[in-house]
Amino acid sequence: MKPAKKKKLLLLGIALSAVVVFQLIQFTAPTKTEYGIMKPLGSMEELRSVSETSGDRLLVIYFYADWCGPCRALSPVLEDVAVKMKSSADFFKVNVDKSAEIAHHYNVRGIPYVIMKSNQNVVHTIEGKQRESLYLDAIEKFASGQNSSDPDGEIINGIRYISIENYSEPLRLNVYRGETVVLSFGEKQSVRSVSAPLLGVDSKADMGEVMSLSFTARETGVIPVEIRERAGEEGEKVIPLTVLVSPFRPSVNAFKNVTPAESRMLIDESEDVIILDIRTVQEFRSGHLKNSTHIPLNELQNRIDEIQQYKDQKILVYCRSGNRSIAGSQILLSNGFNQIYHLSTGINGWIRDGFEIGR
């Protein structure tokens, strides 16, 4: 056989082999139902359509960018999560560079960022790249309708205190957005430390001392906490603690979040509405809603008798930003108040929307 003919046959064989290999790859590659099941959202119209037709189905929306290193690391993790939890939730992704309007709508300040929605309300958020178990736990919790589960600990003078005695294993705690939280760890015969890196707070305790950590849960989402304990010859032991921060949604119908415009309408249309300012004395003196009754949050429980006669009337409660007033609303609910209107943006939102204040 001539050399030229041999060369042609060899090239033809290589080409045929390549076709066979390509077909095998196509045949064995994962289908879209197994991987890449996070659907892209590119516009507010698409977002509204998905939100309005989802009902109480949990929606998981992932905000990312191609240039973001943590996003590149998190994306395959969330794809795996989507595969594992596809029966519990629907999964979407938003490229913030291509869909800035959606990112702005949800006030996304950093990526990666994940929000979870149900009944058109955001019920949970997770910032940054977290371990897979946190996403799985949160989806399981909120997909099963547990977003109104009771928080841990108790409210004392406007602060949620959670006492933790046994923490040899990983723990998960529940609190509400806006609460000031104090975690208290019982005495141990070891040197310990506790920190919440995302919040920049930490604390230490020597042998025989009680250890505590305090912070304000300003946003819904996950707050990872690490407890470190000296374990003799074994070295340092690290016990993870997860704090899940949920929106305040009591099971009773006595509580309602309202915007500044809705608050203004409530005041104008209701002659008997009581406006309750629970900020500090200094904050109150700097400006407040007209005709406000002022009782600081840390005094509200002990002074509840001063407003007890209004428990069947409409109460508009507010603070600076809508955080402390969550704790104030809980105190009112626990004392039988049954028409609580919560200014969710606080007086800051009231001023921002152009409504006047008194001095």
Protein Blocks (a to p, Z undefined) as FASTA:
>chain_A
ZZklmmmmmmmmmmmmmmmmmmmmmmmpccfklgopaccdfbfklmmmmmmmnmmaccdd
ddddfklmklmmmmmmmmmmmmmmmmmpccddddfklmmmlmmmnopabdcdddddeehi
afbdcedjddfklmmmmmmmmmnopmmcccehjdeehiacdddfblcbccdddddehiac
dddddddddddddddfknopacdddehiacddddddfbgcdddddddddehjnopadddd
dddddddddfbfkbccddfklmmmmmmmmmkbccddfbdfklmmnopcehiacddfklmm
mmmmmmmmmmmpccddddfkopmmmmmmmmmmmnopabdcddfkojmlmmmnopacdZZ
